[in-house]
Amino acid sequence: MIKKIIGLVFLGLIIVNIALFVSSIKLGDDIAMYEQTTEKIHEQNLELQKEVARFDSFQYAASEAAALNFVQQSAPVYVGNMEFARK
């Protein structure tokens, strides 16, 4: 009787061990997938940072201004004079 109980306990432990092993394999696959996804997102982030830096540069602003036919104003106009306020 005790041998049957011990045998059933060992059988139960073996089944639980196999279930945990299969579960850990699935979790390992999920971790690998998430690491690959994180690496792809990191690469996309670097590309977007480069693009933002390019759009933020003065060279980009100057080239866009030239493309839109903006001209550089030669003499600044100051509004500090009172004659502008009287008009």
C-alpha positions in Angstrom: 0.0 0.0 0.0 2.8 2.4 0.9 4.7 1.5 -2.2 1.6 2.4 -4.3 1.3 5.7 -2.6 5.0 6.5 -3.1 4.8 5.4 -6.7 1.8 7.7 -7.3 3.6 10.6 -5.6 6.7 10.0 -7.8 4.5 9.7 -10.9 2.8 13.0 -9.9 6.2 14.7 -9.4 7.4 13.5 -12.8 4.3 14.8 -14.5 4.7 18.2 -12.7 8.4 18.3 -13.7 7.6 17.6 -17.3 4.9 20.3 -17.3 7.3 22.8 -15.7 10.0 21.9 -18.3 7.6 22.5 -21.2 6.4 25.7 -19.7 9.9 27.0 -19.2 10.7 26.2 -22.9 7.7 28.2 -24.0 8.8 31.1 -21.7 12.3 30.9 -23.1 10.9 31.2 -26.7 8.8 34.2 -25.6 11.8 35.9 -24.1 13.8 35.4 -27.2 11.0 36.8 -29.3 10.7 39.9 -27.0 14.5 40.4 -27.2 14.4 40.4 -31.0 11.4 42.8 -30.9 13.3 45.1 -28.5 16.4 45.1 -30.8 14.2 46.0 -33.8 12.6 48.8 -31.9 16.0 50.0 -30.8 17.2 50.1 -34.4 14.1 52.0 -35.5 14.6 54.5 -32.6 18.2 55.1 -33.7 17.0 55.8 -37.3 14.3 58.1 -36.1 16.8 60.0 -33.9 19.1 60.5 -36.9 16.1 61.7 -39.0 15.1 64.2 -36.3 18.6 65.4 -36.0 18.7 66.0 -39.7 15.4 67.9 -39.6 16.6 69.9 -36.6 19.8 71.1 -38.3 20.4 74.6 -39.7 21.5 73.1 -43.0 18.1 71.6 -43.5 16.4 74.9 -42.5 18.6 76.7 -45.0 18.0 74.3 -47.8 14.2 74.4 -47.2 14.3 78.2 -47.1 16.1 78.2 -50.4 13.6 75.8 -51.9 10.7 78.0 -50.8 12.5 81.1 -52.2 12.9 82.8 -48.9 15.3 85.7 -49.0 17.6 86.8 -46.2 16.5 90.3 -45.0 19.5 92.6 -45.3 18.6 95.1 -42.6 16.5 94.3 -39.5 13.5 96.4 -38.8 13.2 97.4 -35.1 9.9 98.3 -33.7 11.4 100.2 -30.8 10.9 103.5 -32.6 7.8 105.5 -31.7 7.1 106.5 -35.2 5.9 103.0 -36.0 3.5 103.1 -33.0 2.0 106.4 -34.2 1.0 105.2 -37.7 
